């Protein structure tokens, strides 16, 4: 066990706690990434994220809307269609998401494991 010289462990930053409280949920990051280029209709959003159910997509969109990151827009139609887009706050995540994507390309293999050469 490492000796920390009696120094107490620091508590997790409250900002990181809030970020991962929202983005630590399955599908949330993928939804935001899918909305980054512009508004997407619900059905198209569901097709863009394989494996997500309608119910889960709806729940995550409500959460993201409540957090102020996603805006729901109703197209009067006919037919009546609902589209979602990122708010200014949601769009501000773009640099962070691009950096995470670059990190994954370098440090995560196809199986989600860090290659042996980076494990030192």
Secondary structure by P-SEA (a helix, b strand, c coil): cccccccccccccaaaaaaaacccccaaaaaaaaaccccccaaaaaaacccccaaaaaaaaaaaaaaccbbbbbcccccbbbbbbbcaaaaaaaaaaaaaaaaaaccccccccccccccc
